[in-house]
């Protein structure tokens, strides 16, 4: 939503109406879509990494991840209408289990290239 706004577009009123990276890419362009993807992934990764850095333990790391995803799905500033949480969840999993995240990203890339549909 913020990236779209930077380009003068309300992505909630265009394309699929979703504020996620795929809709931003469709409505504003691939560069803006990638920036949205990166920001959403960081939104998930940074709280988990922070909990790990502070030595709070695995339970706190998972709680930070759940809170980050919940905040993405139901943001107060957007009337509780957020994205689908895919990139934010990827950021959480990237810190918690990098092998799993990279395997999922590879599978996604193969399927997306083969079908040319990001939502498959």
Secondary structure, DSSP 8 states (H G I E B T S, - for coil): -HHHHHTT--GGGSTTS--SHHHHHHHT-HHHHHHHHHHHHHHHHHHHHHHHHTT--HHHHHHHHHHHHHHHHT-GGGTT-----HHHHHHHHHHH-HHHHHHHHHHHHHHHHHHS-TT-
